Amino acid sequence: MTVPQAVFLLALDDETGRPLVDRSALAQVLSAAGLVELIMLGRLRIAGPTKTESGVDADAKPGTFVAVGQPLDPAGADADLEALVETAVGRKPDSAVKLIVGFGGPKSEATKLKEGIAEEFVDAGVLGHEEKKFLGGTFSERWPRGENAQLEDSIQAEARALLTGEVEPRETDRVAAALALLHAVRVLPRVFPDLDRASISKRAEELIDSAAVAGELGKMIREAQLVMMTTIATLVITTRD
């Protein structure tokens, strides 16, 4: 289970199979999740202060992504993740997220990442897939629960346990990272409507600061949150106008 996969499953409405956030927010949170996953895999890291780092960080600007480790299999399930590396290198997290999202069309790296995740879950029977098209383009899409929905159930159960404090996050906990990112687009109360909104928010902040999501991961998530929160604020202002 990767961070983007956990984000995608948690962001779907159990009854309708539709995302609980709009396309723009989903694209942003999946893009950030992809970068977080690459950090967890040891494929990316964030450069430290100038003159304090050696090796691969020596010539990198502080706070920008640096490629490390071996490339992921370009022909395997991680191909869409590996595609994000070239975009991210040399850029700070906020710029990388914006570039990955792009204009949100079918050629966007964020769109390809989402479609790859969805296709994998559909093929495994975890999710179904229905879409409505108009003039050759998809304008409505949903992913209802499939026959093999046990994976989705287990992720939701793990997420609930983390949010209620029944369990603490493990080292490089991908579900904890997914919850922290979803918190940025204010969707957790809709995912878990029976849980107290204030308690969820407080716990999500605690997860970001936990040892499991600290250091580079925490920095990445914090910067991604700023990007997503700014977008949300802009959408609200535009709507009011």
Sequence and secondary structure as in RCSB ss.txt:
>XXXX:A:sequence
MTVPQAVFLLALDDETGRPLVDRSALAQVLSAAGLVELIMLGRLRIAGPTKTESGVDADAKPGTFVAVGQPLDPA
GADADLEALVETAVGRKPDSAVKLIVGFGGPKSEATKLKEGIAEEFVDAGVLGHEEKKFLGGTFSERWPRGENAQ
LEDSIQAEARALLTGEVEPRETDRVAAALALLHAVRVLPRVFPDLDRASISKRAEELIDSAAVAGELGKMIREAQ
LVMMTTIATLVITTRD
>XXXX:A:secstr
  HHHHHHHHTB TTT SBSS HHHHHHHHHHHHHHHHHHTTSEEE  STTS  GGGTTS TTSEEE S    TT
STTHHHHHHHHHHBTS HHHHHHHHHTT STTSHHHHHHHHHHHHHHHTTSB  EEEEETTEEEEEE  B TTTH
HHHHHHHHHHHHHHTSS   TT HHHHHHHHHHHTT HHHHSTTS HHHHHHHHHHHHHSGGG HHHHHHHHHHH
HHHHHHHHHHHHHHH 
